[in-house]
């Protein structure tokens, strides 16, 4: 599967929550895995409904 994260945007989001927080490089890998899992589950849910389009309810 494709790399989905823009690391600079993740870091920017973290800094918006807490400017002193840093991001360990392994965090990106864990976050990427979670996102991929969510996408896979959403696709399965959509297919179960006979849909070919993902909607918010599939998350």
N, CA and C atoms as a LAMMPS dump frame, in Angstrom:
ITEM: TIMESTEP
0
ITEM: NUMBER OF ATOMS
177
ITEM: BOX BOUNDS ff ff ff
-5.0000000000000000e+02 5.0000000000000000e+02
-5.0000000000000000e+02 5.0000000000000000e+02
-5.0000000000000000e+02 5.0000000000000000e+02
ITEM: ATOMS id mol type element x y z
1 1 1 N 0.847 -1.183 0
2 1 2 C 0 0 0
3 1 3 C 0.89 1.242 0
4 2 1 N 0.338 2.308 -0.398
5 2 2 C 1.021 3.587 -0.558
6 2 3 C 1.306 4.25 0.798
7 3 1 N 2.404 4.978 0.88
8 3 2 C 2.678 5.766 2.085
9 3 3 C 1.659 6.909 2.126
10 4 1 N 0.985 7.059 3.258
11 4 2 C -0.136 7.981 3.326
12 4 3 C 0.131 9.245 4.136
13 5 1 N 1.17 9.216 4.912
14 5 2 C 1.425 10.347 5.8
15 5 3 C 2.382 11.368 5.194
16 6 1 N 2.118 12.6 5.497
17 6 2 C 3.076 13.671 5.228
18 6 3 C 3.636 14.023 6.605
19 7 1 N 4.853 13.58 6.853
20 7 2 C 5.432 13.696 8.187
21 7 3 C 5.455 15.134 8.689
22 8 1 N 5.727 16.077 7.821
23 8 2 C 5.765 17.476 8.247
24 8 3 C 4.391 17.943 8.723
25 9 1 N 3.337 17.428 8.108
26 9 2 C 1.978 17.806 8.512
27 9 3 C 1.611 17.167 9.844
28 10 1 N 2.065 15.942 10.065
29 10 2 C 1.827 15.281 11.354
30 10 3 C 2.535 16.059 12.451
31 11 1 N 3.783 16.4 12.197
32 11 2 C 4.559 17.157 13.189
33 11 3 C 3.896 18.503 13.457
34 12 1 N 3.408 19.151 12.419
35 12 2 C 2.706 20.433 12.554
36 12 3 C 1.454 20.275 13.427
37 13 1 N 0.716 19.193 13.223
38 13 2 C -0.493 18.929 14.014
39 13 3 C -0.144 18.685 15.476
40 14 1 N 0.939 17.957 15.71
41 14 2 C 1.384 17.684 17.08
42 14 3 C 1.769 18.999 17.758
43 15 1 N 2.526 19.831 17.06
44 15 2 C 2.967 21.116 17.613
45 15 3 C 1.779 22.035 17.892
46 16 1 N 0.705 21.914 17.123
47 16 2 C -0.484 22.731 17.35
48 16 3 C -1.158 22.351 18.664
49 17 1 N -1.036 21.084 19.04
50 17 2 C -1.608 20.612 20.302
51 17 3 C -0.694 20.977 21.468
52 18 1 N 0.602 20.745 21.283
53 18 2 C 1.582 21.041 22.335
54 18 3 C 2.907 21.402 21.671
55 19 1 N 3.262 22.691 21.661
56 19 2 C 4.488 23.143 20.981
57 19 3 C 5.78 22.503 21.492
58 20 1 N 5.759 21.969 22.702
59 20 2 C 6.965 21.362 23.259
60 20 3 C 7.092 19.873 22.935
61 21 1 N 6.045 19.289 22.362
62 21 2 C 6.042 17.851 22.076
63 21 3 C 6.901 17.551 20.86
64 22 1 N 7.669 16.471 20.952
65 22 2 C 8.483 16.003 19.829
66 22 3 C 7.911 14.681 19.328
67 23 1 N 8.329 14.285 18.14
68 23 2 C 7.826 13.059 17.52
69 23 3 C 8.985 12.103 17.252
70 24 1 N 8.907 10.929 17.838
71 24 2 C 9.888 9.887 17.586
72 24 3 C 9.624 9.32 16.193
73 25 1 N 10.651 9.051 15.409
74 25 2 C 10.448 8.539 14.048
75 25 3 C 9.582 7.276 13.979
76 26 1 N 9.626 6.436 14.987
77 26 2 C 8.817 5.21 14.986
78 26 3 C 7.324 5.507 15.14
79 27 1 N 6.996 6.69 15.659
80 27 2 C 5.599 7.091 15.788
81 27 3 C 4.934 7.132 14.417
82 28 1 N 5.652 7.636 13.417
83 28 2 C 5.097 7.73 12.063
84 28 3 C 4.731 6.351 11.519
85 29 1 N 5.58 5.365 11.771
86 29 2 C 5.297 4.001 11.315
87 29 3 C 4.04 3.448 11.976
88 30 1 N 3.916 3.678 13.283
89 30 2 C 2.74 3.2 14.01
90 30 3 C 1.477 3.904 13.532
91 31 1 N 1.569 5.204 13.312
92 31 2 C 0.417 5.968 12.83
93 31 3 C 0.033 5.523 11.422
94 32 1 N 1.017 5.308 10.584
95 32 2 C 0.782 4.829 9.222
96 32 3 C 0.038 3.497 9.248
97 33 1 N 0.455 2.59 10.115
98 33 2 C -0.195 1.287 10.227
99 33 3 C -1.656 1.437 10.659
100 34 1 N -1.909 2.337 11.596
101 34 2 C -3.285 2.573 12.054
102 34 3 C -4.154 3.123 10.927
103 35 1 N -3.625 4.051 10.181
104 35 2 C -4.382 4.65 9.073
105 35 3 C -4.681 3.594 8.01
106 36 1 N -3.69 2.794 7.677
107 36 2 C -3.905 1.738 6.683
108 36 3 C -4.974 0.763 7.157
109 37 1 N -4.95 0.437 8.442
110 37 2 C -5.969 -0.449 9.009
111 37 3 C -7.358 0.157 8.901
112 38 1 N -7.474 1.449 9.18
113 38 2 C -8.768 2.133 9.059
114 38 3 C -9.271 2.12 7.618
115 39 1 N -8.378 2.349 6.678
116 39 2 C -8.765 2.353 5.269
117 39 3 C -9.241 0.964 4.854
118 40 1 N -8.504 -0.065 5.253
119 40 2 C -8.887 -1.433 4.899
120 40 3 C -10.257 -1.785 5.475
121 41 1 N -10.506 -1.416 6.736
122 41 2 C -11.81 -1.683 7.361
123 41 3 C -12.92 -0.916 6.661
124 42 1 N -12.655 0.32 6.298
125 42 2 C -13.658 1.131 5.61
126 42 3 C -14.011 0.515 4.26
127 43 1 N -13.013 0.033 3.542
128 43 2 C -13.26 -0.595 2.246
129 43 3 C -14.113 -1.85 2.431
130 44 1 N -13.799 -2.663 3.432
131 44 2 C -14.594 -3.873 3.693
132 44 3 C -16.037 -3.513 4.011
133 45 1 N -16.236 -2.496 4.86
134 45 2 C -17.597 -2.082 5.221
135 45 3 C -18.37 -1.595 3.999
136 46 1 N -17.712 -0.819 3.164
137 46 2 C -18.373 -0.322 1.959
138 46 3 C -18.764 -1.487 1.051
139 47 1 N -17.86 -2.439 0.868
140 47 2 C -18.152 -3.593 0.018
141 47 3 C -19.31 -4.399 0.581
142 48 1 N -19.356 -4.545 1.916
143 48 2 C -20.46 -5.271 2.549
144 48 3 C -21.802 -4.611 2.249
145 49 1 N -21.793 -3.308 2.067
146 49 2 C -23.014 -2.562 1.736
147 49 3 C -23.259 -2.526 0.226
148 50 1 N -22.362 -3.109 -0.542
149 50 2 C -22.492 -3.087 -1.984
150 50 3 C -22.108 -1.741 -2.59
151 51 1 N -21.326 -0.958 -1.864
152 51 2 C -20.912 0.373 -2.335
153 51 3 C -19.525 0.321 -2.952
154 52 1 N -19.288 1.253 -3.849
155 52 2 C -17.964 1.423 -4.443
156 52 3 C -17.39 2.791 -4.091
157 53 1 N -18.059 3.463 -3.172
158 53 2 C -17.622 4.778 -2.701
159 53 3 C -17.559 4.732 -1.184
160 54 1 N -16.474 5.264 -0.631
161 54 2 C -16.345 5.327 0.831
162 54 3 C -17.059 6.574 1.348
163 55 1 N -17.795 6.388 2.434
164 55 2 C -18.499 7.476 3.105
165 55 3 C -18.029 7.544 4.556
166 56 1 N -18.28 8.66 5.237
167 56 2 C -17.852 8.774 6.637
168 56 3 C -18.332 7.609 7.511
169 57 1 N -19.489 7.077 7.231
170 57 2 C -20.023 5.98 8.049
171 57 3 C -19.18 4.717 7.965
172 58 1 N -18.327 4.614 6.983
173 58 2 C -17.492 3.421 6.823
174 58 3 C -16.26 3.445 7.736
175 59 1 N -15.973 4.583 8.317
176 59 2 C -14.816 4.697 9.215
177 59 3 C -15.163 4.12 10.574
